[in-house]
Amino acid sequence: MATDASVRYGLQISQFSEATKAKLRAGLPKEASVNNPVDLIGDAQADRYELALHALDDESVDCGLVLLTPQAMVDLRKVAETIATVGPKSGKTILTSILGLTDITPAVEVLESNNIPHYTFPESAVRALAAMYEYRRWVDRPRTQVKHFDVDIGKAQEIISTAKRAGLTNLPQDDALRILSTYGLPVIKTETASSKTEAVEAAKRIGYPVAMKIVSPDVVHKIDVGGVKLDLNSDRDISEAYDEILRNVKARVLNPRIEGVLLQEFVTGGTETIIGIHRDPKFGPLLMFGLGGIYVEAYRDVSFRLAPIRELSADNMISQIRGSKILQGFRGQPPADTKAIAECIERLSQLSIELPDVAELDVNPLVAFQNGCRALDARIIVTD
């Protein structure tokens, strides 16, 4: 139970040196296990516990947990006195758990009077050790600063002001991407077009292949209404995709306001992530990071921090999600450039502080490659 809990809470069961195992083997019955966790056998008296406690001196051991299931022949008080005497000499943290009820009180009193923590269940003791470790790690964490980037804040404010004067709260995607660009986020080449002819010319300027997306204030999830076409490689592809997107949207959305289409360079490969901002009325801007794409709402594998954040916090946001192993390189896939992702989060943090009119912002997907990352899509909602 204690070993399973250790694994569950992220602790490692130490591996004893051969010298430590030899000492244990010399003083314990041959039936005993000298590998960690050490099994002293049920009839163990204080002398065996004393011997086992010396394993704390092993360089691979950082702390110890003594478990005892009371047997009729065991002198619990004597064992407790031995733990209280021998354990602290190692200078390492030691916790205990005696799994019993009415007959363990004298032993527990000895432990607690000597400042040896006792827990009713081994899982509780392991959870406490894990919390102590996390606190120690937090205390010893590297000291980093909040980065400040040179950005075109005036241009970003102008885009927002223009949208608000037009009565918009949900910014057009091209405006959202332009704001990201002013803050140095790596936005892919993007142009808008209000006709088929303009779409063809925009695609030529961007360079084939391109992706095409509907631009409409009435469409939030473009894929759901057939408003996205990918990997378009010719003028003919552009013309056909333009007609098809408009047919799909008109068929699935009631009286949609269609402003045109968005043309973007078509990007393949990489790992899709999502970064975002939500402005809480009490706590202020809240930053979010997770695995992105169309499954973000299904995975719900995200991390959060209050802005502004330091460099280390950005790194921790990436490493603490369950899917972080995918970013490290999974089953032969190249690792993602997590430093580039972290910088995007830091730039978004600065944006959230300097642009208080931004109530919500999503960059989904932010595609991470082995070298760098690219912002493909963005959504920004501003205050009224």
Secondary structure, 3 states (H helix, E strand, C coil): CHHHHHHHCCCCCCCCCHHHHHHHHHHCCCCCECCCCCECCCCCCHHHHHHHHHHHHCCCCCEEEEEECCCCCCCHHHHHHHHHHHHHHHCCEEEEEECCCHHHHHHHHHHHHCCCCECCCHHHHHHHHHHHHHHHHHHCCCCCCCCCCCCCHHHHHHHHHHHHHCCCCECCHHHHHHHHHHCCCCECCEEEECCHHHHHHHHHHHCCCEEEEEECCCCCCCHHHCCEEEEECCHHHHHHHHHHHHHHHHHHCCCCCCCEEEEEECCCCCEEEEEEEEEECCCEEEEEEEECCCCHHHHCCEEEEECCCCHHHHHHHHHCCCCHHHHCCCCCCCCCCHHHHHHHHHHHHHHHHHCCCEEEEEEEEEEECCCCEEECCEEEEECC
